[in-house]
């Protein structure tokens, strides 16, 4: 699994997307400016778990083309011990309307010996369609530009998170599959989540959360399902991802939420 999907798991935890463009804007029920989430990353290395790095996500307000907007930033990086094997320094930014309509997305990623920059811009055409303008550069060399027009809702990693956090899972059934579309910087990809049900999770600080459990899966050409990530989301109005189990090509990893600041709602998912 590439770093895009590792980062994506820190952001997107559930939500089904409408195929009607007019419904892409929503009433924000979960986030507010000033929210800060800090994660610790751990890798499994020769039967032991080692600290691998950190990730930090912040929500703030900004102005974009004269409009008050949300700005989401995610920083992710490995520590010096892991840098010897795989160095990662990723910075992601998304700008959306206050109704979580995406306007702009950028990812700058130093991964191993390579440096990537993805840019996505959204232009709303006023007739129920959106134009998605994407390009990616590698090691400062720009690749082919991709411009697509869609009549369905399309999101990037961060704006997808902001929208999904206002959904409720009350009507989901165990095993239900949720499909959605995501702009990657190169193209628009289809993704699939499976709802696994509810489970209590005890964090490393001995706080136990009541969680919704989801899996991000891939399908090969024969339709065989492969689980990529299992993640745990607080079963409250904040819908915060507190634990992620990542199944990598070279082993496994986990991400743990260890600090929460500026959450909009009380953490009623805490059971003890």
C-alpha positions in Angstrom: 0.0 0.0 0.0 1.4 3.4 -0.9 1.6 6.4 1.4 -1.5 8.0 -0.2 -3.6 5.3 1.3 -1.8 5.3 4.6 -2.5 9.0 4.9 -6.0 8.6 3.6 -6.8 6.2 6.5 -5.9 9.0 9.0 -8.5 11.2 7.4 -11.4 9.3 5.9 -13.4 7.1 8.0 -16.9 6.8 6.6 -19.6 8.3 4.4 -21.6 7.6 1.3 -21.6 10.2 -1.5 -24.6 11.3 -3.3 -24.6 11.2 -7.1 -26.5 14.5 -7.2 -24.2 17.5 -7.4 -26.7 19.8 -5.6 -26.2 17.6 -2.5 -22.4 17.9 -2.4 -22.7 20.8 0.0 -23.9 19.8 3.5 -24.7 21.2 6.9 -21.5 20.8 8.9 -22.3 18.8 12.1 -18.9 17.8 13.4 -15.9 20.1 12.7 -14.9 23.6 13.8 -11.9 25.9 13.4 -9.3 25.2 16.1 -9.5 21.5 16.1 -6.1 19.7 16.4 -5.6 15.9 16.2 -2.2 14.3 17.0 -1.3 10.7 16.0 1.5 8.3 16.8 2.6 5.8 14.1 4.0 2.4 14.9 5.5 -0.2 12.5 5.8 -4.0 13.1 9.5 -4.8 12.6 10.7 -8.5 13.1 7.9 -9.3 15.6 8.3 -6.1 17.6 6.4 -2.8 17.4 8.6 0.3 17.1 7.7 4.0 17.1 7.7 5.2 13.5 6.6 8.8 13.5 3.8 11.2 13.9 0.9 12.9 12.1 -0.9 16.1 13.0 -4.1 17.5 11.5 -5.5 21.0 12.1 -8.7 22.8 11.0 -8.7 26.6 10.6 -10.6 29.4 8.8 -9.2 31.1 5.7 -10.4 33.4 2.8 -10.5 31.9 -0.7 -11.6 34.1 -3.6 -13.2 36.4 -1.1 -15.2 33.7 0.7 -14.8 32.5 4.3 -13.7 28.8 4.1 -12.3 25.9 6.1 -8.6 25.0 5.7 -7.5 21.6 6.7 -3.8 20.7 7.0 -2.2 17.3 7.6 1.5 16.9 8.4 3.0 13.4 8.5 6.6 12.3 9.1 8.8 9.4 10.1 11.4 9.6 12.9 15.1 9.3 12.4 15.1 5.6 13.2 12.7 4.8 10.4 14.2 7.4 8.1 17.1 5.0 7.5 14.7 2.6 5.8 12.0 4.9 4.4 11.8 8.6 4.9 8.4 10.3 4.7 7.6 14.1 5.0 4.1 14.8 3.7 2.1 18.0 3.8 -1.5 18.0 2.7 -3.8 21.0 2.4 -7.5 21.3 1.4 -9.8 24.4 1.2 -13.6 24.0 1.2 -16.6 26.1 1.6 -18.2 26.3 5.1 -20.7 23.7 3.6 -17.7 21.4 2.8 -17.8 22.0 -1.0 -14.2 21.3 -2.1 -12.3 24.2 -3.9 -8.6 23.3 -3.7 -6.3 20.4 -2.6 -2.5 20.1 -2.5 -0.2 17.3 -1.4 3.6 17.7 -1.2 5.3 14.5 -0.3 9.0 13.6 0.2 8.9 9.8 0.2 12.2 7.9 0.1 14.3 9.6 -2.6 11.4 11.1 -4.5 9.4 14.3 -4.1 5.8 14.5 -5.4 3.4 17.4 -5.6 -0.3 16.9 -6.4 -2.6 19.8 -7.2 -6.4 19.6 -7.6 -8.7 22.5 -8.4 -12.5 22.4 -8.6 -14.5 24.8 -10.8 -18.3 24.7 -10.5 -19.9 25.3 -13.9 -23.3 26.3 -12.6 -25.3 23.6 -14.5 -24.9 20.8 -12.0 -21.4 19.9 -13.1 -17.9 20.3 -11.7 -14.6 20.5 -13.5 -11.7 18.8 -11.8 -8.3 20.1 -12.9 -5.4 17.8 -11.6 -1.7 17.6 -12.1 1.2 15.8 -10.5 4.9 16.6 -10.5 7.7 14.2 -9.6 11.1 15.5 -8.6 10.1 18.9 -9.9 9.1 17.6 -13.4 5.4 18.1 -14.2 3.4 15.2 -15.6 0.5 15.3 -17.9 -2.4 17.5 -16.8 -5.8 15.8 -16.4 -9.0 17.8 -16.7 -12.4 16.0 -16.2 -16.0 17.2 -15.9 -18.3 15.3 -13.6 -22.0 15.6 -12.6 -21.3 13.6 -9.5 -19.7 14.6 -6.2 -15.9 14.2 -6.3 -13.6 14.8 -3.3 -9.9 14.6 -2.4 -8.5 13.0 0.8 -9.1 15.9 3.1 -12.3 17.3 1.9 -13.7 13.8 1.9 -12.9 13.6 5.6 -14.6 16.9 6.4 -17.8 15.8 4.6 -17.9 12.3 6.0 -17.6 13.4 9.6 -21.2 14.8 9.4 -22.7 11.5 8.4 -24.4 9.1 10.8 -23.9 5.4 10.7 -27.1 4.6 12.5 -28.7 3.0 9.4 -25.6 1.0 8.3 -25.8 -2.8 8.5 -22.8 -4.9 9.3 -21.2 -5.9 6.0 -22.6 -3.0 4.1 -20.4 -1.6 1.3 -20.0 2.1 0.7 -18.6 3.3 -2.6 -17.2 6.8 -3.4 -15.0 8.8 -5.8 -11.8 10.5 -5.0 -9.4 12.8 -6.9 -5.8 11.6 -6.4 -3.9 14.3 -8.3 -3.6 12.0 -11.3 -7.2 10.7 -11.9 -10.5 10.0 -10.2 -10.6 6.6 -8.5 -13.4 4.5 -7.1 -13.0 3.3 -3.5 -14.9 0.9 -1.3 -15.5 0.8 2.5 -17.1 -2.1 4.4 -18.9 -1.4 7.7 -17.8 -4.0 10.3 -20.0 -3.0 13.3 -19.3 -1.6 16.8 -16.5 -2.4 19.1 -14.9 -0.9 22.3 -11.2 0.1 21.9 -8.9 0.8 24.9 -6.3 3.3 23.9 -2.7 3.3 25.3 -3.7 6.0 27.8 -6.3 3.5 29.3 -9.2 5.5 27.9 -11.8 3.1 26.3 -13.9 4.4 23.4 -17.1 3.0 21.8 -16.2 2.8 18.1 -17.6 2.2 14.7 -15.3 -0.2 12.8 -14.7 0.1 9.0 -12.4 -1.6 6.5 -11.0 -0.1 3.3 -10.7 -2.8 0.7 -9.3 -3.3 -2.8 -10.4 -5.8 -5.5 -8.2 -7.6 -8.0 -9.1 -8.3 -11.6 -10.8 -11.4 -10.5 -12.9 -9.6 -8.0 -11.1 -11.0 -5.0 -11.3 -8.7 -1.9 -8.1 -7.6 -0.1 -8.3 -5.7 3.2 -6.1 -2.7 3.2 -7.0 -0.9 6.5 -9.2 -1.5 9.5 -10.0 1.6 11.5 -11.9 2.6 14.6 -14.0 5.8 14.7 -15.6 7.3 17.8 -19.3 6.6 18.0 -20.2 10.2 18.9 -20.9 13.5 17.0 -17.2 14.1 16.5 -16.5 10.9 14.5 -12.8 10.9 15.3 -10.6 8.1 14.0 -8.8 6.8 17.1 -7.0 3.7 15.8 -6.0 2.4 12.4 -4.6 -1.0 11.5 -2.7 -0.8 8.3 -1.8 -3.9 6.2 1.3 -3.0 4.2 3.2 -4.9 1.5 6.2 -5.1 3.8 4.3 -5.9 7.1 1.8 -4.0 9.2 1.5 -0.7 11.0 -0.8 1.0 13.5 -1.8 4.7 14.1 -3.1 5.9 17.5 -4.8 9.2 18.3 -3.1 10.4 21.5 -4.1 14.0 21.7 -7.4 15.9 20.9 -7.8 19.6 21.1 -10.7 21.9 20.1 -13.2 19.1 19.4 -16.7 20.5 18.7 -18.7 18.1 20.8 -18.1 16.2 24.0 -16.5 12.8 23.7 -19.6 10.8 24.7 -18.0 7.7 23.2 -15.7 7.3 26.2 -17.0 4.4 28.2 -14.4 4.4 31.0 
